[in-house]
Amino acid sequence: MLKGFKDFIMRGNVIELAIAVVIGSAFTAIVTAFTDNLINPIIASLGSAEVKGLGFQIRSGNEATFVDFGAVITAAINFLIIALVVYFIFVVPMNKLNELQKRRAGVPEDAPAPTTDELLTEIRDLLAQNQGGVNGTTGIDKPQL
């Protein structure tokens, strides 16, 4: 039981996932600092002098009723930056690595998939060959009605 767990933990995917989580957390802190200190002030400057940011107050005098569009825009920018970096830092290199490994293994690159007709013809021929059929018949007797 412990050997199976050790094999699972030592598998490359789990270790890579753990590294990705740590790097992702650190990178999220960087992006959050960037958006909080650079993007938020720019968005907040779009609001009027009596409003503390890009948004509006539902009930005057109640801070909890402030609808802050700036925070939503900042979160969207945050997401886009993180997604962009993850794509170019992790996804693109992994795709290139997988492509390289397939080439080394001799797997043909994107061979066209057979059509349905080609597959059905192949199945028919194999059935006829295995059943000892003659002239395209399967050799299976039809029930009498």
Short mmCIF file of the C-alpha atoms (twelve columns), coordinates in Angstrom:
data_MODEL
# 
_entry.id   MODEL 
# 
loop_
_atom_site.group_PDB 
_atom_site.id 
_atom_site.type_symbol 
_atom_site.label_atom_id 
_atom_site.label_alt_id 
_atom_site.label_comp_id 
_atom_site.label_asym_id 
_atom_site.label_seq_id 
_atom_site.Cartn_x 
_atom_site.Cartn_y 
_atom_site.Cartn_z 
_atom_site.pdbx_PDB_model_num 
ATOM 1   C CA . MET A 1   0.000   0.000   0.000   1 
ATOM 2   C CA . LEU A 2   2.808   2.423   0.864   1 
ATOM 3   C CA . LYS A 3   4.710   1.437   -2.273  1 
ATOM 4   C CA . GLY A 4   1.714   2.421   -4.410  1 
ATOM 5   C CA . PHE A 5   1.472   5.760   -2.623  1 
ATOM 6   C CA . LYS A 6   5.209   6.344   -3.073  1 
ATOM 7   C CA . ASP A 7   4.897   5.573   -6.801  1 
ATOM 8   C CA . PHE A 8   1.966   7.987   -7.067  1 
ATOM 9   C CA . ILE A 9   3.826   10.794  -5.267  1 
ATOM 10  C CA . MET A 10  7.039   10.269  -7.212  1 
ATOM 11  C CA . ARG A 11  5.243   10.339  -10.537 1 
ATOM 12  C CA . GLY A 12  6.275   13.405  -12.533 1 
ATOM 13  C CA . ASN A 13  2.772   14.832  -12.808 1 
ATOM 14  C CA . VAL A 14  2.283   15.205  -9.049  1 
ATOM 15  C CA . ILE A 15  5.645   16.863  -8.519  1 
ATOM 16  C CA . GLU A 16  5.087   19.193  -11.470 1 
ATOM 17  C CA . LEU A 17  1.658   20.069  -10.103 1 
ATOM 18  C CA . ALA A 18  3.109   20.921  -6.686  1 
ATOM 19  C CA . ILE A 19  5.747   23.136  -8.292  1 
ATOM 20  C CA . ALA A 20  3.087   24.824  -10.425 1 
ATOM 21  C CA . VAL A 21  0.975   25.586  -7.328  1 
ATOM 22  C CA . VAL A 22  3.910   27.178  -5.521  1 
ATOM 23  C CA . ILE A 23  4.970   29.218  -8.552  1 
ATOM 24  C CA . GLY A 24  1.348   30.170  -9.232  1 
ATOM 25  C CA . SER A 25  0.899   31.429  -5.678  1 
ATOM 26  C CA . ALA A 26  4.054   33.511  -5.858  1 
ATOM 27  C CA . PHE A 27  3.133   34.882  -9.253  1 
ATOM 28  C CA . THR A 28  -0.388  35.725  -8.071  1 
ATOM 29  C CA . ALA A 29  1.143   37.893  -5.346  1 
ATOM 30  C CA . ILE A 30  3.200   39.756  -7.963  1 
ATOM 31  C CA . VAL A 31  0.206   40.302  -10.243 1 
ATOM 32  C CA . THR A 32  -1.972  41.398  -7.327  1 
ATOM 33  C CA . ALA A 33  0.632   43.949  -6.270  1 
ATOM 34  C CA . PHE A 34  0.855   45.185  -9.869  1 
ATOM 35  C CA . THR A 35  -2.892  45.606  -10.241 1 
ATOM 36  C CA . ASP A 36  -3.425  47.049  -6.747  1 
ATOM 37  C CA . ASN A 37  -0.667  49.619  -7.023  1 
ATOM 38  C CA . LEU A 38  -0.703  50.504  -10.718 1 
ATOM 39  C CA . ILE A 39  -4.001  49.516  -12.315 1 
ATOM 40  C CA . ASN A 40  -6.335  50.387  -9.411  1 
ATOM 41  C CA . PRO A 41  -5.112  54.016  -9.104  1 
ATOM 42  C CA . ILE A 42  -5.581  54.506  -12.853 1 
ATOM 43  C CA . ILE A 43  -9.109  53.073  -12.722 1 
ATOM 44  C CA . ALA A 44  -9.928  55.055  -9.545  1 
ATOM 45  C CA . SER A 45  -8.856  58.264  -11.264 1 
ATOM 46  C CA . LEU A 46  -11.734 57.767  -13.717 1 
ATOM 47  C CA . GLY A 47  -14.244 58.338  -10.915 1 
ATOM 48  C CA . SER A 48  -15.457 61.743  -9.830  1 
ATOM 49  C CA . ALA A 49  -13.953 63.761  -6.963  1 
ATOM 50  C CA . GLU A 50  -16.673 62.810  -4.472  1 
ATOM 51  C CA . VAL A 51  -16.518 59.095  -5.298  1 
ATOM 52  C CA . LYS A 52  -13.548 56.991  -4.203  1 
ATOM 53  C CA . GLY A 53  -13.290 54.995  -7.424  1 
ATOM 54  C CA . LEU A 54  -15.003 53.849  -10.583 1 
ATOM 55  C CA . GLY A 55  -18.472 53.004  -9.332  1 
ATOM 56  C CA . PHE A 56  -21.470 54.445  -7.600  1 
ATOM 57  C CA . GLN A 57  -23.077 54.590  -4.170  1 
ATOM 58  C CA . ILE A 58  -26.488 52.915  -3.840  1 
ATOM 59  C CA . ARG A 59  -27.230 54.570  -0.502  1 
ATOM 60  C CA . SER A 60  -25.375 57.718  0.412   1 
ATOM 61  C CA . GLY A 61  -23.566 57.578  3.720   1 
ATOM 62  C CA . ASN A 62  -23.352 53.768  3.736   1 
ATOM 63  C CA . GLU A 63  -19.901 52.581  2.580   1 
ATOM 64  C CA . ALA A 64  -21.118 48.991  2.261   1 
ATOM 65  C CA . THR A 65  -23.420 49.949  -0.630  1 
ATOM 66  C CA . PHE A 66  -20.644 51.194  -2.924  1 
ATOM 67  C CA . VAL A 67  -20.680 49.258  -6.224  1 
ATOM 68  C CA . ASP A 68  -17.022 49.184  -7.252  1 
ATOM 69  C CA . PHE A 69  -16.572 48.518  -10.967 1 
ATOM 70  C CA . GLY A 70  -12.856 49.159  -10.559 1 
ATOM 71  C CA . ALA A 71  -12.449 46.049  -8.401  1 
ATOM 72  C CA . VAL A 72  -14.192 43.913  -11.030 1 
ATOM 73  C CA . ILE A 73  -12.051 45.363  -13.835 1 
ATOM 74  C CA . THR A 74  -8.926  44.811  -11.733 1 
ATOM 75  C CA . ALA A 75  -9.888  41.173  -11.074 1 
ATOM 76  C CA . ALA A 76  -10.451 40.631  -14.808 1 
ATOM 77  C CA . ILE A 77  -7.058  42.163  -15.640 1 
ATOM 78  C CA . ASN A 78  -5.512  40.038  -12.879 1 
ATOM 79  C CA . PHE A 79  -7.013  36.888  -14.394 1 
ATOM 80  C CA . LEU A 80  -5.922  37.761  -17.932 1 
ATOM 81  C CA . ILE A 81  -2.332  38.451  -16.879 1 
ATOM 82  C CA . ILE A 82  -2.093  35.190  -14.919 1 
ATOM 83  C CA . ALA A 83  -3.728  33.171  -17.718 1 
ATOM 84  C CA . LEU A 84  -1.396  34.715  -20.302 1 
ATOM 85  C CA . VAL A 85  1.731   33.972  -18.290 1 
ATOM 86  C CA . VAL A 86  0.621   30.431  -17.430 1 
ATOM 87  C CA . TYR A 87  -0.093  29.778  -21.100 1 
ATOM 88  C CA . PHE A 88  3.277   31.034  -22.340 1 
ATOM 89  C CA . ILE A 89  5.363   29.710  -19.437 1 
ATOM 90  C CA . PHE A 90  3.731   26.289  -18.975 1 
ATOM 91  C CA . VAL A 91  1.379   25.281  -21.791 1 
ATOM 92  C CA . VAL A 92  3.437   26.270  -24.851 1 
ATOM 93  C CA . PRO A 93  6.677   24.629  -23.615 1 
ATOM 94  C CA . MET A 94  4.814   21.466  -22.563 1 
ATOM 95  C CA . ASN A 95  3.172   21.218  -25.996 1 
ATOM 96  C CA . LYS A 96  6.565   21.633  -27.667 1 
ATOM 97  C CA . LEU A 97  8.074   19.006  -25.358 1 
ATOM 98  C CA . ASN A 98  5.257   16.534  -26.088 1 
ATOM 99  C CA . GLU A 99  5.667   17.170  -29.817 1 
ATOM 100 C CA . LEU A 100 9.399   16.525  -29.561 1 
ATOM 101 C CA . GLN A 101 8.845   13.299  -27.608 1 
ATOM 102 C CA . LYS A 102 6.336   12.057  -30.206 1 
ATOM 103 C CA . ARG A 103 8.822   12.795  -32.995 1 
ATOM 104 C CA . ARG A 104 11.548  10.882  -31.165 1 
ATOM 105 C CA . ALA A 105 9.195   7.940   -30.576 1 
ATOM 106 C CA . GLY A 106 8.360   7.777   -34.278 1 
ATOM 107 C CA . VAL A 107 4.691   8.631   -33.923 1 
ATOM 108 C CA . PRO A 108 3.484   10.110  -37.223 1 
ATOM 109 C CA . GLU A 109 2.538   13.760  -36.974 1 
ATOM 110 C CA . ASP A 110 -1.192  14.312  -37.247 1 
ATOM 111 C CA . ALA A 111 -1.991  11.448  -39.580 1 
ATOM 112 C CA . PRO A 112 -5.476  11.978  -40.999 1 
ATOM 113 C CA . ALA A 113 -8.099  9.987   -39.163 1 
ATOM 114 C CA . PRO A 114 -9.844  7.338   -41.256 1 
ATOM 115 C CA . THR A 115 -13.334 8.147   -42.443 1 
ATOM 116 C CA . THR A 116 -16.393 6.278   -41.220 1 
ATOM 117 C CA . ASP A 117 -16.712 4.495   -44.548 1 
ATOM 118 C CA . GLU A 118 -13.093 3.310   -44.377 1 
ATOM 119 C CA . LEU A 119 -13.595 2.008   -40.839 1 
ATOM 120 C CA . LEU A 120 -16.836 0.204   -41.735 1 
ATOM 121 C CA . THR A 121 -15.212 -1.370  -44.796 1 
ATOM 122 C CA . GLU A 122 -12.319 -2.578  -42.663 1 
ATOM 123 C CA . ILE A 123 -14.695 -4.011  -40.039 1 
ATOM 124 C CA . ARG A 124 -16.733 -5.772  -42.748 1 
ATOM 125 C CA . ASP A 125 -13.606 -7.292  -44.274 1 
ATOM 126 C CA . LEU A 126 -12.319 -8.465  -40.885 1 
ATOM 127 C CA . LEU A 127 -15.677 -10.030 -39.998 1 
ATOM 128 C CA . ALA A 128 -15.821 -11.800 -43.331 1 
ATOM 129 C CA . GLN A 129 -12.267 -13.035 -42.891 1 
ATOM 130 C CA . ASN A 130 -12.851 -14.291 -39.319 1 
ATOM 131 C CA . GLN A 131 -16.209 -15.946 -40.048 1 
ATOM 132 C CA . GLY A 132 -14.988 -17.679 -43.188 1 
ATOM 133 C CA . GLY A 133 -17.564 -15.885 -45.287 1 
ATOM 134 C CA . VAL A 134 -17.596 -16.114 -49.030 1 
ATOM 135 C CA . ASN A 135 -18.271 -13.220 -51.405 1 
ATOM 136 C CA . GLY A 136 -18.787 -10.700 -48.643 1 
ATOM 137 C CA . THR A 137 -21.149 -12.840 -46.529 1 
ATOM 138 C CA . THR A 138 -20.455 -13.523 -42.921 1 
ATOM 139 C CA . GLY A 139 -21.458 -17.164 -42.964 1 
ATOM 140 C CA . ILE A 140 -24.070 -16.606 -40.281 1 
ATOM 141 C CA . ASP A 141 -27.324 -18.433 -40.964 1 
ATOM 142 C CA . LYS A 142 -30.420 -16.287 -41.065 1 
ATOM 143 C CA . PRO A 143 -33.303 -17.476 -38.878 1 
ATOM 144 C CA . GLN A 144 -36.251 -18.951 -40.736 1 
ATOM 145 C CA . LEU A 145 -39.503 -17.035 -40.498 1 
# 
